[in-house]
Amino acid sequence: MIDGWVVREMLRRTNAAGFQLATIHDDFYAHPNNMNQVRQFYLDILREIANSNMLADILSEIQGHIGTITQLDPQLSTKMKTAEYMLS
């Protein structure tokens, strides 16, 4: 569910940036000149997920009632911002 959303978001962003992206599950392929931007898009998307209530929303849909998830590390998104390699 989340991985499909990430792939759709990656395709949307790379299309808007004017280059093509090929993907197989969580492998992303683009022209080498665009790979740093691919890396940055992926990092941005994962940070957005970390800052969202997406996981709690999915849990609520599965359980049939509103649930909450407490982040184990409230600084996760900030720490991710300085990551060099979200993709390898």
Stockholm file with secondary structure:
# STOCKHOLM 1.0

chainA/1-88         MIDGWVVREMLRRTNAAGFQLATIHDDFYAHPNNMNQVRQFYLDILREIANSNMLADILSEIQGHIGTITQLDPQLSTKMKTAEYMLS
#=GR chainA/1-88 SS CHHHHHHHHHHHHHHHHTCCCEEETTEEECCGGGHHHHHHHHHHHHHHHHHSSHHHHHHHHHHTSCCCCCCSCTTHHHHHHTCSCSCC
#=GC SS_cons        CHHHHHHHHHHHHHHHHTCCCEEETTEEECCGGGHHHHHHHHHHHHHHHHHSSHHHHHHHHHHTSCCCCCCSCTTHHHHHHTCSCSCC
//
